[in-house]
């Protein structure tokens, strides 16, 4: 279904076109929302019209209201099964109850979407796969961002596992949203590595970081992690040595013991001991390709 198809389907539940557009956006990207977000979306004052809209959602059983901890606002979760079925998402995880922490993250993600109304937002895995197939036709499906879950016959590949909204500008430029939930850069590095091949194949893209208020003082360091991961280039000789080291690690039962007797292995172990390299090794062991950008000049300094 297209976004317009979904809006038309939700409007049949007795809401206006503008209200239906907001509800579809919430159901696709968060499941929960605040009244201030609708006021911003609709371009109206936070007053009687906003309050009446949410009162009707609750009265009709479309949404449930929850008091916020500071008792100054209410959080609303749209959980009505028929609404999600109408937009083609009857099994959406956004219908389920969530913890306070997860609710905050989803409200932030919805804010990220609402701040760019001119973008077309991709919400489902099918939409993202189809769009990337048009924008990067040379990139094989198995090289899209993914994780492998399960073992044996139950193994399953999940594409775009973070399930984050992806925006598209009218020019075709792709905007990736990433919600920073911790001060540690490991998750962000893993996200960048999973998307490395896709980013290399796209003609233009932007990574937009959403930072929680309590982590605002860490914005500079978080941005530095993203910049380092997305722009780092390796000398061709370094790439060759990294691949050799990974192969040796996989075949070596006791890397620490080998480092004592093998100088090349010892040097490589020290050179590739960073968190980034450990994450790369984990992805390589899982059978995923490494997208390492070679330096323009082979500089061994």
C-alpha positions, 0 to 999 in steps of 0.5 A: 500500500502507498501512504495515500492508500493508508490515509484513505483507509484510516479516514474511513474510521471517521477522522479528517484527512489531516488526522488520518495522515498523522495517525498513519505516520504514528502507526508506521513509525512509533505507535505512541505519540504526544498531543504536542506532536499532532499540534506541530504536525497540523500547524495549530495551537495546542488547545481545544482542537488537539484535546478533542481529537485525542479524546475521540481516539480514546472514546472510540477505542482507537487509542489508550492514554497514559499519564507521564511521570511528571503529570504534565502531559499524556502519552497516547498509544494507537493500538486498535487492531482494525486500524493497523489491518487497514494500513496493511500492518495487522501484526505491527509491533507498535500495537503492543504495550511498551516500557517507559524507556522504549516509549521515550525512544519512539516519541523521539523517533516520531519527532525525527520524522515529523521535523521533515514533513517534505521527505517521503518516509519508508517504514516497512522492510518491503518498502526499503528493499524495493526502494533500494533496489531502484536506487542501487540496482547493482547491490545484491539483496544479501548485501543490504543491511541485515542480521542473521538470527536463529540456528540450523533450520531455524536460521532467518535473515532480517533486513534493515534490522534496526527498523528505523525510518528512512527518508527520501528527498525529492532529489532521491537523496536518502536520509537515515535516522539513527537514535543514539540510546547510549553514550557508547559508540559500539552500536553506532559503529555496528550500524555504520558497518552494516550499512557500509555497502549500501552507502557506497552504492547510493548516489547520495545520503545523509545520516541524521543522529537523534540524541536524547537530552541527557546525552546532549553533552556527548553530541560532539563525541558521538558525531566524531564516532560517526564521522570516523566510521563513515570516512575512515580509509585504509591503505591497500596494504592494511586491508590485505593484512587485516584480511590475513589476520582475520583468516589466521584468527579463525584458524588459530585455537589460541591466538595469545599463544601464537602471538608469542611465537609468530612476530607477524601475527603479534604485530597484527594482533596489536594493530587490529585490537581496536573495538572497530576491528573486533566488530569487523571480525565478528561480521567477517566470521558471520560470512558478511563482506567487509566494505573497507574503503581504500585510501587514495594514497597508500600511506604506511605512516 
